Amino acid sequence: MLDRLCLGVSFASISCTFYEDESTVRSIKKSEDKIRSSVASTSLGKKLNFMCPAALKELDFVN
């Protein structure tokens, strides 16, 4: 969900995809930093890259 928001997908579109209220999606977006740091601190999170694709592109990690 957070990665889709980083890519510019609308709150309304994501809320339909995940069957959540749009306000819930907005609340999740507001908590993005806390969510990503919490996931990153888990053993699974350490194996995965949780940076937004747009941020990776800015850092020249993605073409």
Residue frames as qw, qx, qy, qz and C-alpha x, y, z in Angstrom:
[[0.000, 0.887, 0.461, 0.000, 0.00, 0.00, 0.00],
 [0.290, -0.827, 0.088, 0.474, 2.72, 2.45, 0.97],
 [0.426, -0.178, 0.588, 0.665, 4.75, 1.68, -2.14],
 [0.247, 0.605, 0.659, 0.373, 1.71, 2.35, -4.32],
 [0.114, -0.944, -0.243, 0.193, 1.22, 5.70, -2.62],
 [0.408, -0.584, 0.346, 0.611, 4.87, 6.53, -3.35],
 [0.367, 0.133, 0.696, 0.603, 4.21, 5.78, -7.00],
 [0.170, 0.086, -0.113, -0.975, 1.37, 8.32, -7.04],
 [0.265, -0.378, -0.839, -0.286, -1.64, 5.99, -6.95],
 [0.317, -0.497, -0.014, -0.807, -4.61, 7.84, -5.47],
 [0.245, -0.139, 0.748, -0.601, -5.96, 7.26, -1.98],
 [0.734, 0.182, 0.152, -0.636, -9.34, 6.40, -3.49],
 [0.732, 0.367, -0.532, -0.214, -7.90, 3.77, -5.83],
 [0.256, 0.290, -0.850, 0.356, -5.93, 2.13, -3.04],
 [0.438, -0.060, 0.568, -0.694, -8.92, 2.16, -0.70],
 [0.828, 0.230, -0.089, -0.503, -10.94, 0.25, -3.31],
 [0.602, 0.400, -0.691, 0.012, -8.14, -2.24, -3.91],
 [0.239, 0.162, -0.829, 0.478, -7.69, -3.06, -0.23],
 [0.451, -0.573, -0.626, -0.276, -11.37, -2.67, 0.77],
 [0.398, -0.379, -0.440, 0.710, -10.50, 0.03, 3.30],
 [0.060, 0.939, 0.314, -0.130, -11.97, 3.47, 3.90],
 [0.495, 0.694, -0.059, 0.519, -10.05, 6.28, 2.25],
 [0.319, -0.855, 0.231, -0.338, -9.50, 7.83, 5.69],
 [0.894, -0.359, 0.245, 0.110, -7.78, 4.62, 6.82],
 [0.785, 0.376, 0.104, 0.481, -5.40, 4.79, 3.86],
 [0.124, 0.848, -0.110, 0.504, -4.65, 8.43, 4.70],
 [0.630, -0.717, 0.246, -0.171, -3.93, 7.49, 8.32],
 [0.931, -0.065, 0.203, 0.297, -1.58, 4.72, 7.20],
 [0.559, 0.634, 0.017, 0.534, 0.23, 7.19, 4.94],
 [0.209, -0.880, 0.180, -0.387, 0.64, 9.61, 7.88],
 [0.743, -0.549, 0.378, -0.054, 2.25, 6.78, 9.88],
 [0.837, 0.500, -0.218, 0.049, 4.49, 5.66, 7.01],
 [0.223, 0.679, -0.604, 0.353, 7.79, 6.37, 8.77],
 [0.536, -0.384, 0.612, -0.436, 6.77, 4.48, 11.91],
 [0.938, 0.171, 0.185, -0.237, 5.43, 1.54, 9.90],
 [0.728, 0.587, -0.332, 0.126, 8.51, 1.25, 7.69],
 [0.041, 0.627, -0.669, 0.396, 10.92, 1.48, 10.62],
 [0.720, -0.237, 0.508, -0.410, 8.94, -1.14, 12.53],
 [0.944, 0.309, 0.054, -0.101, 8.97, -3.54, 9.59],
 [0.514, 0.695, -0.452, 0.222, 12.64, -2.83, 8.88],
 [0.257, -0.595, 0.654, -0.390, 13.55, -3.83, 12.44],
 [0.909, -0.056, 0.328, -0.251, 12.16, -7.34, 11.94],
 [0.539, -0.289, 0.701, 0.367, 14.26, -10.17, 10.51],
 [0.552, 0.545, 0.590, 0.225, 12.15, -10.20, 7.32],
 [0.154, 0.978, 0.099, -0.097, 12.45, -6.44, 6.96],
 [0.352, -0.713, 0.478, 0.372, 16.22, -6.66, 7.09],
 [0.557, 0.045, 0.732, 0.390, 16.14, -8.93, 4.03],
 [0.342, 0.711, 0.551, 0.272, 13.91, -6.59, 2.05],
 [0.240, 0.022, 0.037, 0.970, 14.38, -3.05, 0.83],
 [0.004, 0.716, 0.678, -0.165, 11.54, -0.84, 2.00],
 [0.094, -0.409, 0.077, 0.905, 12.50, 2.42, 0.31],
 [0.529, 0.683, 0.297, -0.407, 10.00, 4.07, -1.95],
 [0.733, 0.311, 0.416, 0.439, 10.85, 3.37, -5.63],
 [0.241, 0.923, 0.103, 0.280, 10.79, 7.11, -6.33],
 [0.415, -0.856, 0.304, 0.054, 13.38, 7.69, -3.57],
 [0.787, -0.167, 0.481, 0.348, 15.58, 4.95, -4.98],
 [0.588, 0.642, 0.309, 0.384, 15.42, 6.55, -8.42],
 [0.035, -0.984, 0.086, -0.149, 16.48, 9.89, -6.96],
 [0.545, -0.679, 0.477, 0.123, 19.47, 8.16, -5.37],
 [0.464, 0.596, -0.577, -0.309, 20.32, 6.54, -8.76],
 [0.417, -0.216, 0.873, -0.133, 19.74, 2.99, -7.47],
 [0.570, 0.446, 0.689, -0.041, 17.11, 2.40, -10.15],
 [0.222, -0.009, 0.491, 0.842, 17.20, 3.40, -13.81]]
